[in-house]
Amino acid sequence: MMPIEHVRVNQQARDQLITLKRRTGVQQWNVLCRWALCRSLAEPAPPPIIRLTLDSNVEMSWRTFGGDLGDVLWSLVRLRARNDGLELDDDTLGQQFRLHLHRGIGYLVGDPRVSDVAGLASLGLAEQPASA
């Protein structure tokens, strides 16, 4: 069971998602948000703890956000929190999810490679540095 029933973003993230929709042609918020979450989770540093005001009209159920991958996405958030040395309680996991989502949206909109859907897809194909 996910502690998050509804996924909401702040106004800045909403505006960034609109930009991403225009650039990529991907019209579904949930698809862009999944990419954003994964982009942030791939970043080695944890997201900064910031206060988020979820004040936009972009809202979706967890089921819509995650689709068939909902359990996998939530497991990735849990794993990342554990690896970052955080508690695995519902409040911490919910906060980490929101922080990763918002950071990832910012990363996608600021990445010059994401100028179209091919650029977005290329992020998943980018070579990752070899681990030591």
C-alpha positions as CSV (number, residue, x, y, z in Angstrom):
1,M,0.0,0.0,0.0
2,M,1.4,3.4,-1.0
3,P,1.1,6.2,1.6
4,I,0.4,8.6,-1.2
5,E,-3.1,8.5,-2.7
6,H,-2.9,11.7,-4.8
7,V,0.1,13.2,-6.5
8,R,0.2,17.0,-6.7
9,V,2.8,19.4,-7.8
10,N,3.5,23.1,-7.1
11,Q,2.8,25.9,-9.5
12,Q,6.4,26.1,-10.7
13,A,6.4,22.4,-11.5
14,R,3.1,22.7,-13.3
15,D,4.6,25.4,-15.5
16,Q,7.6,23.3,-16.2
17,L,5.5,20.3,-17.1
18,I,3.6,22.5,-19.6
19,T,6.9,23.4,-21.1
20,L,7.9,19.8,-21.3
21,K,4.6,18.8,-22.9
22,R,5.1,21.5,-25.5
23,R,8.7,20.4,-26.2
24,T,8.3,16.7,-26.2
25,G,4.7,16.3,-27.4
26,V,4.1,13.9,-24.5
27,Q,0.6,15.1,-23.4
28,Q,0.1,13.0,-20.2
29,W,1.3,14.5,-16.9
30,N,1.8,11.1,-15.4
31,V,4.3,10.0,-18.1
32,L,6.4,13.1,-17.7
33,C,6.2,12.8,-13.9
34,R,7.4,9.2,-14.1
35,W,10.4,10.3,-16.2
36,A,11.1,13.1,-13.7
37,L,11.0,10.8,-10.7
38,C,13.4,8.4,-12.3
39,R,15.7,11.2,-13.4
40,S,16.0,12.4,-9.9
41,L,16.4,9.0,-8.4
42,A,19.3,8.4,-10.8
43,E,21.1,11.5,-9.3
44,P,23.7,10.4,-6.7
45,A,23.1,13.3,-4.3
46,P,19.8,13.3,-2.3
47,P,17.4,16.0,-3.1
48,P,17.6,19.1,-0.9
49,I,14.9,19.3,1.8
50,I,12.7,22.2,0.8
51,R,9.2,23.2,1.8
52,L,6.8,22.5,-1.1
53,T,3.5,24.2,-1.5
54,L,1.4,21.9,-3.6
55,D,-0.7,24.8,-5.0
56,S,-1.3,23.9,-8.7
57,N,-4.3,22.2,-10.3
58,V,-2.1,19.3,-11.5
59,E,-3.3,16.3,-9.5
60,M,-3.6,12.6,-10.2
61,S,-4.2,9.5,-8.2
62,W,-1.2,7.3,-7.4
63,R,-2.7,4.6,-9.7
64,T,-2.7,7.1,-12.6
65,F,0.8,8.3,-11.8
66,G,2.3,4.8,-11.5
67,G,0.1,2.8,-13.7
68,D,1.4,-0.8,-14.0
69,L,4.7,0.4,-12.6
70,G,3.3,1.9,-9.4
71,D,4.8,-0.8,-7.1
72,V,8.1,-0.7,-8.8
73,L,8.3,3.1,-8.6
74,W,7.4,3.1,-4.9
75,S,10.0,0.4,-4.3
76,L,12.6,2.6,-6.0
77,V,11.7,5.5,-3.7
78,R,11.9,3.2,-0.6
79,L,15.3,1.8,-1.8
80,R,16.7,5.2,-2.4
81,A,15.5,6.5,1.0
82,R,17.1,3.5,2.6
83,N,20.4,4.0,0.7
84,D,20.3,7.7,1.8
85,G,20.1,6.6,5.4
86,L,16.5,7.9,5.9
87,E,13.7,6.4,7.9
88,L,11.2,4.3,5.9
89,D,8.1,5.7,7.6
90,D,5.2,6.9,5.5
91,D,5.9,10.6,6.1
92,T,9.5,10.4,5.2
93,L,8.8,8.3,2.1
94,G,6.1,10.7,1.0
95,Q,8.3,13.7,1.4
96,Q,11.2,12.0,-0.5
97,F,8.8,11.1,-3.3
98,R,7.6,14.7,-3.6
99,L,11.2,16.1,-3.4
100,H,12.5,13.7,-6.1
101,L,9.5,14.4,-8.3
102,H,9.9,18.2,-8.1
103,R,13.7,18.0,-8.5
104,G,13.3,15.6,-11.5
105,I,10.9,18.0,-13.2
106,G,13.4,20.8,-12.8
107,Y,16.2,18.6,-14.2
108,L,14.1,17.6,-17.3
109,V,13.1,21.1,-18.2
110,G,16.6,22.4,-17.7
111,D,18.3,19.6,-19.7
112,P,19.1,20.8,-23.3
113,R,18.8,17.3,-24.6
114,V,15.1,17.3,-23.7
115,S,14.0,19.4,-26.7
116,D,11.8,16.7,-28.2
117,V,10.5,13.2,-27.3
118,A,13.7,11.6,-28.7
119,G,15.8,13.7,-26.4
120,L,13.6,12.6,-23.5
121,A,14.0,9.0,-24.5
122,S,17.8,9.4,-24.9
123,L,18.1,10.0,-21.1
124,G,17.3,6.4,-20.5
125,L,19.9,5.3,-23.0
126,A,22.7,7.6,-21.8
127,E,25.8,5.7,-20.7
128,Q,26.0,5.6,-16.9
129,P,29.5,5.9,-15.3
130,A,30.9,2.6,-14.2
131,S,30.8,2.0,-10.4
132,A,34.0,1.6,-8.6
